[in-house]
Amino acid sequence: VEEVTDRVLYERGLFVRRGVVVTNVEAGSAAAASGTDGAAIRDNDVIVEVDWRGVSTLRDFLEAVDAVRARGDSVVLFKFWRGNTSMHAAVDLKLGQREGAE
């Protein structure tokens, strides 16, 4: 993921000006396996909430995910935008460990 900046907004043709944009979803990853009815997280989706906590920057995103892990939860709810459509997906963090995370 990377922060939504004016450059990223323009280059990727995004509609949402805040949050973090998904840059690479690996096949078979927790994000790719998330959601129902086509709500699996995909490249260019813009994540704006992590477990109901607003996300505007990369730091916000990482802190929110780390807070979920610190609570001992393994599943986190993401609110994101795909184009001009708001969606939600539950992602099992045990399937997608961030490098350096315990």
Rosetta blueprint (number, residue, H / E / L):
1 V L
2 E E
3 E E
4 V L
5 T L
6 D H
7 R H
8 V H
9 L H
10 Y H
11 E H
12 R H
13 G L
14 L L
15 F L
16 V L
17 R L
18 R L
19 G L
20 V E
21 V E
22 V L
23 T L
24 N L
25 V L
26 E L
27 A L
28 G L
29 S L
30 A H
31 A H
32 A H
33 A H
34 S L
35 G L
36 T L
37 D L
38 G L
39 A L
40 A L
41 I L
42 R L
43 D L
44 N L
45 D L
46 V E
47 I E
48 V E
49 E E
50 V E
51 D L
52 W L
53 R E
54 G E
55 V L
56 S L
57 T L
58 L H
59 R H
60 D H
61 F H
62 L H
63 E H
64 A H
65 V H
66 D H
67 A H
68 V H
69 R H
70 A H
71 R L
72 G L
73 D L
74 S L
75 V E
76 V E
77 L E
78 F E
79 K E
80 F E
81 W E
82 R E
83 G L
84 N L
85 T E
86 S E
87 M E
88 H E
89 A E
90 A E
91 V E
92 D E
93 L H
94 K H
95 L H
96 G L
97 Q L
98 R L
99 E L
100 G L
101 A L
102 E L
